[in-house]
Amino acid sequence: MSFLFSLLVVLHLLSWAVALGTWVGAARTRTPSPGMAHGLAGAFVIGLILAALVSITGDPNHMKLGIKGLVGLIAVVLGYIANAKQERTSPAVWFSIPLVIVLNVVIAVFV
């Protein structure tokens, strides 16, 4: 079970890295790729699986999991909005994407 949990954590972090990396790659043209939205969705789904595993096997911090889930859901929604609008994505949506990605990682590490 420990190996499965560790593997899911690695996949979760890689999904966030893919999302942030594709955002950085598209930052100059502000044309999002579908990989960004899929990376965000993958991180969110894997995060839900990890939250379920922690709830089953250990003593979870429900406040932290709830906040991370909400921030992750916001990131997914922003990513899919940007993907749908392509070049017409508003600056508020475009620059909020890396903000919520970094916020989610900061919550994971420091809370």
N, C-alpha and C positions, 0 to 999 in steps of 0.2 A: 504494500500500500504506500510505503514511503517513496518508492521509485515512481509510482504513478503520480503522486502528488508533486514530486520534484519535476517530473516531465511536464506536467500541466503548468507549473509555475514558469518554466523555461518557455513554453509555447505562448503563454500569456504575455510575458515580457517581450518576446520576439514580435508578437502581433502589435504591441504598442510601438515598438521600434520601427516596424514596417510602416505603420500609419504616420509616425512623425517623419520618417525618412522620405516617404513619398510627398509629404507636405513640403519639406525643405526642397526636394527636387523640383517641385512645381511652384515654388514661391516667386520666382522671377516672372513667370507668365501668368500666374494665378489661374491656371487651368488644372483642376484636380483630376487625378486618374482614378479609375474604379478601385485600384489597389488600396488607396487610402481608406475608402469607405469599407472595403472588405476587411482590411486590417483592424479597423475600429470595431466592426461587428464581431470579428473573430476574438478580439481581446475581451469584448463584453460577454460573449457566450462562454468562453473559457473561464472568465471570472465568476460567472454564475455557477459553473460546475465546481470550481474551487471553493466557493462559498458553501455550496451544498456538502462537499466533502468535509470541510472544517466543521460545519454544524453537526455532521454525523459522528465524526471521530474525536472531536476535541471540544474545547471551551471557546466558542467564537465571541468576538467583539462585535455585537450586532450593530452598534452605532457606526463603527468603522465600515462594516460591510454595506450598510444602508447608504452611507454617504458615497462610498466608492461606486456602488451600483447606480446611484442617481447621476453622479458625474460621468460615469461610463455611458449611460443612456443618453445624456446630453451630447457627449462626443459623437456617438453613433448618429443621432439625429442631425447634428451639424454636418457631419461627413456626407450623409446622404443628401442633405439639402445642397451642399456645395457640388456634389456629383451631378445632381439633377440640373442645376443652373449653369454649370460649366463656367464660361468666361463672365457671365452676368452675376456671379456670386458677389454679394455685398461684402465690403471690407470687414464689417462687424462679424459676419459669419466666418469669413476666411481667416481672420486673425484670432478668433475664439477657439479654433480647432487646436492649435498647438498649446494654447493656454490651458484648456481642459485636459489635454494629454499630460502635460507637466504637472498640473494640479493633482491628477489621479496618482501619478507616481510619487509625488511629495506626500500625499496622504498615506500611501502604502508604506513609505519608509519611515516617516516621522510620527505617525499617530499610533 
